[in-house]
Amino acid sequence: MPQRGNNTNGTRASALAAAFDRSEGTAAWPGCRTADAAPSAPPGEVELIGRPTRQRTEVLQALAHCQEFISAQLLHVGLLAAGSRVGLSTVYRTLTALVAVGRAEVLRDANGERLFRYRPDDDHRHYLLCRQCGISIPVDADPVETWADHIARTSGFADVQHTVELVGTCTGCTTERADH
């Protein structure tokens, strides 16, 4: 079962900071990989978004450690807990630049907040996101891709991009809610 993800309230941010492993600078909160299981972004990848600074590299590596979608604020809290001095605006700019070059995916949660996830390859994916706990699972989106390609061909538009956001309530949260 996928790990639970990204509620964005203050309690969640506090738990994130407390759970961050300061000794290795590796995220240990739900949805992030441990140091031994974490892929790191390829060394030259940060150059895709401009000058390779320490701050951009830290943001990219932290995002690569997260298996689930994460908000910029929670990623920032984790970085601060690890001793980083990266500012929140740098986190936002770096994440936005990674999305622009195809190295991060972005979707909005039920509250409209943007959540980010590292994309290690060029595969475009769609996810189903639980509005309660933030869990995300990839879904077969071949029909969506076929439809988008058809619209692009028949409209005469070039460089067509699309966004599909599927949000619902996972079985774990549905069961929890029914039990209360």
C-alpha positions, 0 to 999 in steps of 0.5 A, a space after each residue: 500500500 502506498 504511504 500516506 502523504 501531505 496534509 498541510 496543517 501546522 501539526 503535519 509540518 511540526 511532525 515533519 520537522 520532528 521526524 527529519 533525520 538531521 544526522 544524515 540530512 535525509 527525509 524520514 517522514 512519511 512519503 520519503 525514502 530513507 538514505 539507503 533507498 533514496 535515489 539521488 537526482 543525476 549530478 548535472 540535472 540541476 543545471 537544467 534549471 540554470 546555474 547549479 547552486 547549492 540551494 537548488 541542488 538541496 531542493 532537488 535532492 530533497 524532492 528526489 527523496 520524496 515518494 509522494 507529492 509534497 508541498 513546497 512548505 513541507 519540503 522547506 520545513 524538512 530542509 530547515 530541520 536538516 540544517 539547510 538555509 534555503 529560503 521558502 521563495 527559493 524552494 518555490 522557484 526551484 520547484 516551479 523551474 523543475 516542473 517547467 523542464 519536466 523534472 517534477 510533476 505538480 498537481 493541486 490538492 483539494 484546498 488548491 495547494 500545489 504539490 510536487 513530486 520528482 520525475 526521474 524520467 520523461 514519462 508523463 503520468 497522472 495520479 489519483 490523490 486522496 483529499 484526506 491523507 494525500 496518498 497518491 497512486 498512478 493511474 492508467 491514463 492511456 485514454 486521456 493521452 489518446 484524447 489529448 493527442 486527437 484534440 491536438 491533431 484536429 485543432 491544429 494546435 502545436 505543443 499542446 499540454 494538458 493537466 488532469 487532476 483526479 481527487 477522491 477519498 481512498 479506502 483507508 480514509 473512507 473506512 476511518 470516517 465510517 468508523 467514527 
